[in-house]
Amino acid sequence: MSMAFILIKRNIKLFFKDKGMFFTSLITPAILLVLYVTFLGNVYRDSFTSNLPNSLKLSESIIEGLVGSQLISSILAVSCVTVAFCSNFLMVQDKANGTIRDLRISPVKSATLSLSYYVATLLSTLIICFAATGICLTYVAIVGWYMSLADIFFLFLDILLLVLFGTALSSIINFFLSTQGQISAVGTIISAGYGFICGAYMPISSFGEGLQKIISFLPGTYGTSLIRNHTMQGALAEMQNQGIPTKVIEKLKDSLDCNLYFFGSQVNIGTMYMILGITILVLIGIYILLNKSKKYNC
């Protein structure tokens, strides 16, 4: 375990020492927040007001709280996975510059080496994502705060699970990469595409029925919905307290992906956690098997 700890410490230090990887990872949530506030804020406001009957009016505070909560849920859902890929690129860089050969001829077990990459990626990503969460919560506190202590607790739990998912997924994909060019290509694809397929950039309800069914098989979709539920729950509850009918609120939840459906059946919160948890275990298992297979082939 002492060797694993040394390698984990080494990987974390190298990640934060590499200004390119570190600032790319850290600045992504901040840039997304600025872009969302600047370009999508009005779109989200119009979306909320258009789903309300003309006879019903909401206070500006609630509308801003809803908009802010949706913005940060989208940012955090994407960042947990994209930052994990950035953090895990060290594993590929070690292959590209030949460091991995030096490590493997040393008395370090293959399992210890693989574990060190996974844990270091997990810890580095959590540090950045929790810091991004603090920035996002500060923004919500400024525009309209309706979150409870329980909401914040579950939000951090959601982020932990999504980071575990992102770390396991990136570990599997990066396992097959070995050059800087491959790093750039995969990084670009993940950054550009993941937000769409997980429902962060555009609500799944806005896609066609066929695409909605395909996306319902992707575990990242449920991670996004969990974060969205726990960031928006307080504002939605306040809407109900102000007399907004339950049917209107449920319609709003459907349009925001707080309510998800699998072939017509609504997926509850507990099932979302189960799907995400099982997926994490399966991906970690695949990562372990890949490393054992490589060791056997060597």
C-alpha positions, 0 to 999 in steps of 0.5 A: 500500500505504501507504493500505491500511495507514493504513485497516487501522490506522484500522479496527483502532483504531476497533474496539478503541476502540468499547467495545461491539464490543470487549467484546462480542467479548472477553467472549463466549468467557469467558462461554461458558467459564463457562456450559460449565463450569457447565452442560455439564461434568457432561453431558460427564462422563456422556457419556464414562463412559456410552460405556465398558464397566462393566469399564473405569475411567478416572482422574479426571484423564483424564475432566477432561482430556476434558471440558476439551478438549471444552469449549474446542474448542466455545468456540473453534470458535464464537468464531472465526466470531462474533467475526469478525462483531462485528469486521466490523460496522465496515464496516456502521457506516461505511455507516450513519453515512455515513463510507463516502461520505466515503471513496469520494469521497477518492482511495482505490481501492475495492479498497483500501477493501475490502481494509482492511476484510477485513484489519482484521477478520482481525487484530482477530479473531485478536487476540481469538481467540488471547487466548481460546485462551490462557485456554482452554489455561490452564483445560485445564492446571488440570483435566487437560493431555494436549496435545502441542506439535504439538497446540498448533501445529495448534490455532493453525493451525485457529483461523487457518483458521476466522478466515479462514473467518469473516472471509470469510463475514462480509464477504460477508454484511455487504456487503449490510447498511447499518443498525444494525438489520440489524447487530443482527439478523444478530449475534443470528442468527449468535450463536444459530445458528452453534454448532448448525449447526457441531456445537459446542453439540451433537455432530452424531451426536446429530442425525437422519440427515437433518440429519447429511447436511445439516450434512456439507455445511457447511464450519464443521462440519469446522473444529469437528472439526479443533479437537476432534481437536487438543484431545482427541487427547492425552487419547484417546491416554492412554486407549489407553495405559491399556488402553482398547480401540481400538473403544471409543475410535473409538466415543467419537470418533464421538460427539464428532465427532472422526470425521466421515462424509460419506454413510457415508464417513469424512472424514480430517484432510487432507480437512477441511483441504482443504475448509476451505481451498477454502471460504476461497478461494471466499468470498474470491473471491466477496467480491472479485467483489461489490466489483468488481460494485459498483464497475462499477455505480457 
